[in-house]
Amino acid sequence: CRSTQPFCTRDGREILTDKMVHWTPEERSEITSTWSAINHKAVGTKALERMFSVYPWTTRYFSTIHGFTAEGHAIKVVGALDKAVKHLDDVKTQFKDLSKKHAEELHIDPGSFHLLTDCFIMELAHLEKCKFTPHTHATWAKFFKVVVDAISKQYH
Amino acid sequence: ESERVTRAATMIFTDNDKNEIMPIIKVLEQNAEKLGAESLARMFALYPGSKVYFHFEDFSAAGPKVKKHGAKVIGAITKAAHHLDDLHGHLEGLAETHGKVLLVDPQNFPKLCQCIEVTLASHLTEFLPSTHCSIDKLLTVICQILSSRYR
C-alpha cells in the first residue's frame, strides 16, 4: 500500500514523496501581489521593533551584535522572505543554509521564530486594514508557517 | 467544600499599561459584536480544529451564532479589564466553567488572543507596539487564569 507521507531511512536520508506544500492559485496571487506592493524594509523594521517591544526576551539575541540596528537587520530578514515568496514551492531548499546558520551559529530557539512572523502578520494587518480578511490572514499564516518550518528544518 | 489556594500573581500592570489598555477596551466595548465575530472568524480560518467546540452552520464573521458568541467573549474580556486589581477573583467562575464543564483545550486560548490582536491592528488607526504590549499582557493573563482550573 503506497504511503504519501515522507519518511526517513535509517541513515537519515529523507525519501522524497509528493508531500510538498500545496498552494492554491488564489494563495499564490495574494502572497506575490501583496508582497510586491509593500515597502519591505519599512515593514520588516516595524515587525522587528514590535517584536522587541512585545516580546522583550528576544532582544537578548541581538544585544552583543556590534552596530546592530533594527533597520539593518530588517534588510536581511526581508531579503530572505523575498526569496521565499519567489520560490514558494521550494522554501525548504532555499532556506537550508540559513537554517543551518540559525541552528549551529546563532543558537536561536526555534520555538521563537513565530514571534517575529506573528509581528509581520500584525504589520500586514495594520497596513492592509479591511483587506486583511480572515481568509487573507489564513493565507499569510500559512506562508509564515512554511517559512518557520523551513528555517527550523536543520535543527537536530 | 473549603480549599486553601494560593493566588499567584502572574502579571503586573503599571499605570502606563492601564493608560494604554483602557482606550482599546472602550473600542472593544463599543464594537463587541463586530470585533468579536471577526476575531472568532479569524481563529476558525487559521485553526479549523477550533470549530469542534461549536455547532454553527456559518463560521464566518457574518454568521449569527459567531456574532453572538463573539460579543460574549469580548464582553467578558472588557469586563475583566475593569477588575485588574482582582482578576483571579473576577474570573474564577469562568475559569471553573472552562476547566470543568467546557473542557476547551487551553492551547486554543492564546490562538484566539492572537486573532483578537490582529483584528485590532486591522481596525485601529494606530496600534503601536507599546499598546500592543499592554493588551498582550492583559490577554495573556486572562488566558492563564482561564487555564488554571483544569487540574
Interface residues (C-beta under 8 A of the other chain):
Chain A: E49 R50 F52 S53 V54 D118 I121 M122 E123 A125 H126 E128 K129 C130 F132 P134 H135 H137 A138 A141
Chain B: E38 A41 R42 F44 A45 L46 S60 A61 Q114 E117 V118 T119 A121 S122 H123 L124 F127 P129 S130 H132 C133 D136
